[in-house]
Structure formats: structure tokens, C-alpha cells
């Protein structure tokens, strides 16, 4: 059973959690065979809760956007 997603996070925990959510998206991209980048630490940083929220709340196209944006940033910045 997956834990439920909190509907209203505490303000002091929201920003750190969004960083963990980004790490979960980076870890998911890293696990792909045709990945755009490799982030060896993302999975450990994200934690299980971030992966749960990622699957429950974000559409696949939103997750893909982050991977493309990350790759673009790595090339041009």
C-alpha cells in the first residue's frame, strides 16, 4: 500500500520536498536505457516518498519535460 500524499505541506518543508521531487525525476531518467543524462545520487536524495508523489501527482509528459530541460541546461549553461 502506498502512503497518501499530503494535501497541504508545511511551508518550511515544501521547498526541500520539491528538491526531492526533482531528484526523483532525475533518478527516473537515469534508470532509462536511452537516458539523456546520468545522476548517480538522485535516487538516494529523492527517497521513497518523493517517488510516490511523483507517480500519484505528475503526468508522464511533465516528468519528460524535466528531463529535456535538464539536458538542455547541461549543454548550454
GROMACS elastic network, one bead per residue, 0.5 to 0.9 nm:
[ bonds ]
;  ai    aj funct       b0    kb
    2    52     6  0.69948   500
    3    49     6  0.78539   500
    3    52     6  0.74807   500
    3    53     6  0.89783   500
    4     7     6  0.88988   500
    4    52     6  0.84074   500
    4    53     6  0.83198   500
    4    56     6  0.88997   500
    5     8     6  0.89802   500
    5    49     6  0.84816   500
    5    52     6  0.78740   500
    5    53     6  0.61794   500
    5    56     6  0.78663   500
    5    57     6  0.85549   500
    6     9     6  0.61543   500
    8    11     6  0.87569   500
    9    12     6  0.83844   500
    9    13     6  0.66468   500
    9    14     6  0.59652   500
   10    13     6  0.54006   500
   10    14     6  0.62314   500
   11    14     6  0.52469   500
   11    15     6  0.75938   500
   12    15     6  0.70114   500
   12    16     6  0.79033   500
   13    16     6  0.56102   500
   13    17     6  0.61101   500
   13    18     6  0.87605   500
   14    17     6  0.51736   500
   14    18     6  0.62528   500
   14    19     6  0.88211   500
   15    18     6  0.51809   500
   15    19     6  0.64722   500
   15    20     6  0.88509   500
   16    19     6  0.51789   500
   16    20     6  0.65101   500
   16    21     6  0.88298   500
   17    21     6  0.61873   500
   17    22     6  0.86799   500
   17    46     6  0.85275   500
   17    50     6  0.73929   500
   18    22     6  0.62381   500
   18    23     6  0.85441   500
   18    50     6  0.84148   500
   19    22     6  0.51442   500
   19    23     6  0.62768   500
   19    24     6  0.87369   500
   19    45     6  0.87991   500
   19    46     6  0.78812   500
   20    24     6  0.62153   500
   20    25     6  0.87528   500
   20    42     6  0.83033   500
   20    45     6  0.62731   500
   20    47     6  0.72430   500
   20    49     6  0.88405   500
   20    50     6  0.59844   500
   20    51     6  0.87905   500
   21    25     6  0.64162   500
   21    26     6  0.86717   500
   21    46     6  0.62666   500
   21    47     6  0.88788   500
   21    49     6  0.88043   500
   21    50     6  0.51021   500
   21    51     6  0.71880   500
   21    53     6  0.77629   500
   21    54     6  0.66964   500
   22    25     6  0.51109   500
   22    26     6  0.62097   500
   22    27     6  0.85785   500
   22    42     6  0.84392   500
   22    46     6  0.76668   500
   22    50     6  0.85675   500
   22    66     6  0.79215   500
   23    27     6  0.60364   500
   23    28     6  0.85471   500
   23    39     6  0.86606   500
   23    41     6  0.83001   500
   23    43     6  0.66356   500
   23    44     6  0.85079   500
   23    45     6  0.63390   500
   23    46     6  0.50319   500
   23    47     6  0.87371   500
   23    50     6  0.82562   500
   24    27     6  0.50044   500
   24    28     6  0.61669   500
   24    29     6  0.86966   500
   24    42     6  0.63621   500
   24    43     6  0.61011   500
   24    44     6  0.88517   500
   24    45     6  0.78754   500
   24    47     6  0.75837   500
   24    48     6  0.87394   500
   24    50     6  0.61469   500
   24    51     6  0.56925   500
   24    54     6  0.72933   500
   25    28     6  0.50783   500
   25    29     6  0.63459   500
   25    30     6  0.86327   500
   25    42     6  0.82554   500
   25    43     6  0.89025   500
   25    46     6  0.86204   500
   25    51     6  0.81006   500
   25    54     6  0.75795   500
   25    63     6  0.61977   500
   25    64     6  0.83687   500
   25    66     6  0.71935   500
   25    67     6  0.73774   500
   26    29     6  0.51414   500
   26    30     6  0.61215   500
   26    31     6  0.87318   500
   26    37     6  0.83056   500
   26    38     6  0.79756   500
   26    39     6  0.65706   500
   26    42     6  0.60430   500
   26    43     6  0.78686   500
   26    63     6  0.89191   500
   26    66     6  0.79131   500
   26    67     6  0.67638   500
   26    70     6  0.84728   500
   27    31     6  0.62805   500
   27    32     6  0.89900   500
   27    38     6  0.81072   500
   27    39     6  0.65384   500
   27    40     6  0.76946   500
   27    41     6  0.78970   500
   27    43     6  0.50069   500
   27    44     6  0.86920   500
   27    46     6  0.79713   500
   28    31     6  0.52599   500
   28    32     6  0.68712   500
   28    42     6  0.86816   500
   28    43     6  0.80212   500
   28    51     6  0.89261   500
   28    63     6  0.88362   500
   29    32     6  0.54166   500
   29    33     6  0.87587   500
   29    34     6  0.85759   500
   29    35     6  0.56250   500
   29    36     6  0.71404   500
   29    37     6  0.72508   500
   29    38     6  0.76364   500
   29    39     6  0.85025   500
   29    63     6  0.88165   500
   29    64     6  0.82590   500
   29    67     6  0.65184   500
   30    33     6  0.80204   500
   30    34     6  0.87558   500
   30    35     6  0.57469   500
   30    36     6  0.76842   500
   30    37     6  0.62836   500
   30    39     6  0.59910   500
   30    40     6  0.75890   500
   30    42     6  0.83867   500
   30    43     6  0.89678   500
   31    34     6  0.87553   500
   31    35     6  0.71950   500
   31    38     6  0.82909   500
   32    35     6  0.50071   500
   32    36     6  0.86130   500
   34    37     6  0.89700   500
   35    38     6  0.71216   500
   35    67     6  0.86352   500
   36    67     6  0.69974   500
   36    68     6  0.74273   500
   36    70     6  0.85370   500
   36    71     6  0.61211   500
   37    67     6  0.80348   500
   37    70     6  0.81244   500
   37    71     6  0.64673   500
   37    74     6  0.87248   500
   39    42     6  0.56060   500
   39    43     6  0.82696   500
   40    43     6  0.73321   500
   40    44     6  0.85054   500
   41    44     6  0.56562   500
   41    45     6  0.62990   500
   41    46     6  0.87599   500
   42    45     6  0.51567   500
   42    46     6  0.60293   500
   42    47     6  0.88690   500
   43    46     6  0.52673   500
   43    47     6  0.65807   500
   43    48     6  0.87644   500
   43    51     6  0.89713   500
   44    47     6  0.58738   500
   44    48     6  0.89520   500
   46    49     6  0.76892   500
   46    50     6  0.56491   500
   46    51     6  0.70924   500
   47    50     6  0.57510   500
   47    51     6  0.68175   500
   48    51     6  0.52184   500
   48    52     6  0.62955   500
   48    53     6  0.88272   500
   49    52     6  0.50770   500
   49    53     6  0.63090   500
   49    54     6  0.85377   500
   50    53     6  0.51875   500
   50    54     6  0.60052   500
   50    55     6  0.86935   500
   51    55     6  0.63016   500
   51    56     6  0.86590   500
   52    55     6  0.53590   500
   52    56     6  0.62141   500
   52    57     6  0.85332   500
   53    56     6  0.50249   500
   53    57     6  0.56819   500
   53    58     6  0.76510   500
   54    57     6  0.56084   500
   54    58     6  0.54277   500
   54    59     6  0.83186   500
   54    63     6  0.83559   500
   55    58     6  0.61503   500
   55    59     6  0.77514   500
   55    60     6  0.86137   500
   56    59     6  0.84080   500
   58    61     6  0.82755   500
   58    62     6  0.63021   500
   58    63     6  0.68460   500
   59    62     6  0.53173   500
   59    63     6  0.65535   500
   59    64     6  0.88516   500
   60    63     6  0.51091   500
   60    64     6  0.62191   500
   60    65     6  0.86963   500
   61    65     6  0.61811   500
   61    66     6  0.88898   500
   62    65     6  0.51404   500
   62    66     6  0.67550   500
   63    66     6  0.54077   500
   63    67     6  0.67768   500
   64    67     6  0.51465   500
   64    68     6  0.63579   500
   64    69     6  0.85950   500
   65    68     6  0.52339   500
   65    69     6  0.60402   500
   65    70     6  0.84765   500
   66    69     6  0.50704   500
   66    70     6  0.59662   500
   66    71     6  0.85564   500
   67    70     6  0.51555   500
   67    71     6  0.62384   500
   67    72     6  0.86406   500
   68    71     6  0.51614   500
   68    72     6  0.61244   500
   68    73     6  0.85811   500
   69    72     6  0.50964   500
   69    73     6  0.61364   500
   69    74     6  0.86391   500
   70    73     6  0.51219   500
   70    74     6  0.62435   500
   70    75     6  0.88214   500
   71    74     6  0.50701   500
   71    75     6  0.63869   500
   71    76     6  0.88101   500
   72    75     6  0.52673   500
   72    76     6  0.62076   500
   72    77     6  0.81175   500
   73    76     6  0.54063   500
   73    77     6  0.53312   500
   74    77     6  0.58684   500
